[in-house]
Amino acid sequence: MRTVIEQLPGSKIREVANAGLGRSDVLAFWFGESDEPTPAFVRDAAVESLRQGETFYSHNLGLPELRAAIARYATALHREIPVERIAVTSSGVNGLMIAMQALAESGDEVVVVVPVWPNLTAQPTILGAGVTRFPLHVQGGAWHLDLQALLATVTLRTRVLLVNSPNNPTGWTLTRGEQQAILEHCRRTRTWIVADEVYERVWFDRGAAETGGRVASSRGESGRLVAPSFLDIAEPEDRLVVAHSFSKSFLMTGWRLGWLVVPGQMTESIGKLIEFNTSCAPVFVQRGAIAALAQAEAFIPGLVERMRGCRDTLLPRLAGLPGVQVALPPGGMYAFFRVEGEDDSLAFAKRLVVEAGLGLAPGAAFGDESEGWLRWCFASSDPSRLVLGVQRLAEALRL
Ligand SMILES: Cc1ncc(COP(=O)(O)O)c(C=O)c1O
């Protein structure tokens, strides 16, 4: 076994979840998904596909109809994205791994903005690349990027800059100005940008000037709410790969489907990598995705409003607890907070499960930079669970 594989850290979130094994009374907010199932119209399309006997291998890059639907969807949100730039992958995480396989090899430097979902730092590590962690810092209770320091870190030797925005776990989101500066800098250093934008639609900051968020107008023409994306500003030939997922905006975590937007000249190679990884995504899953995209603008705004309701239920209550530090996340589905005096997040999260029946993810799972913090996924069909969760936290803290 390769040493690097033996040394991969186990999931600290699972460790906390295991502390609550066999208990049905735990309010679980540790994983990054809603408790709401996939909408029926998506499930029906997949069932119909199975009924029709669509049980065979298919194209490496995805069904032509799905690729075309994704291209239309992405074009409506951003700039013109031709179908030739779209590759359907078996989940967002699979797309990100394939992107990394295409770009980074042993000895390459990959700079990753952290804290971040741990899979993003594990993937280049598995491939033998060296990961340079570039930490966000806390300012006034919220996470901020020191742009100049990041640009100084990304040099001619940097093969890939990996950035997840809106960010899991912090909710931190790149501004348009920051994206522009990063793109221009990476053009000079010939560094690839891998942008994980799976939370782009889980974005609450309607027209917020401060964060660069916008209501898509001109090309989108539809007033769609979407976080700033590198796809809004990049040229088709830029060294940019953007990773997306059906998991978050369509409540399809268990389906394992995502897509990449890549420069056109890269698509064929990505197809080969898909062949050697999974060969293709299941057809019935792709049929579900076609149905999802067809209803995207009927479905997503309502989902985001429900998530906004969850956020606005949880955040003021959390912030109101003495000793709790938390900032309102403009995007994503997490409250990232810390409690004064609780510096060991894994021990604290385990204690909350065992003593209070409250399941949260420890900040340490996302890197040393966020030790002492906790992540609370607020996506729920029943906001009263969040109210109860805060009560349990308050009781555990003897408030
Ligand atoms: C930042 C980020 N990127 C990518 C993913 C991958 O999503 P999936 O593999 O479910 O498509 C997740 C899931 O939690 C995530 O948080």
The ligand as an SDF file (V2000), in Angstrom:
LIG
                    3D

 16 16  0  0  0  0  0  0  0  0999 V2000
  -17.5690   21.8500   -1.3200 C   0  0  0  0  0  0  0  0  0  0  0  0
  -18.1250   20.5950   -1.8790 C   0  0  0  0  0  0  0  0  0  0  0  0
  -17.7490   20.2120   -3.0890 N   0  0  0  0  0  0  0  0  0  0  0  0
  -18.2190   19.0910   -3.6450 C   0  0  0  0  0  0  0  0  0  0  0  0
  -19.1170   18.2960   -2.9720 C   0  0  0  0  0  0  0  0  0  0  0  0
  -19.5340   17.0370   -3.6590 C   0  0  0  0  0  0  0  0  0  0  0  0
  -20.8250   16.8240   -3.8770 O   0  0  0  0  0  0  0  0  0  0  0  0
  -21.3170   15.4570   -4.5280 P   0  0  0  0  0  0  0  0  0  0  0  0
  -20.1590   14.5330   -4.6040 O   0  0  0  0  0  0  0  0  0  0  0  0
  -22.4020   14.9600   -3.6470 O   0  0  0  0  0  0  0  0  0  0  0  0
  -21.7990   15.8250   -5.8930 O   0  0  0  0  0  0  0  0  0  0  0  0
  -19.5280   18.6530   -1.6800 C   0  0  0  0  0  0  0  0  0  0  0  0
  -20.4270   17.7970   -0.9010 C   0  0  0  0  0  0  0  0  0  0  0  0
  -20.6130   17.9350    0.2820 O   0  0  0  0  0  0  0  0  0  0  0  0
  -19.0230   19.8430   -1.1260 C   0  0  0  0  0  0  0  0  0  0  0  0
  -19.3760   20.2490    0.0920 O   0  0  0  0  0  0  0  0  0  0  0  0
  1  2  1  0
  2  3  1  0
  2 15  2  0
  3  4  2  0
  4  5  1  0
  5  6  1  0
  5 12  2  0
  6  7  1  0
  7  8  1  0
  8  9  2  0
  8 10  1  0
  8 11  1  0
 12 13  1  0
 12 15  1  0
 13 14  2  0
 15 16  1  0
M  END
$$$$
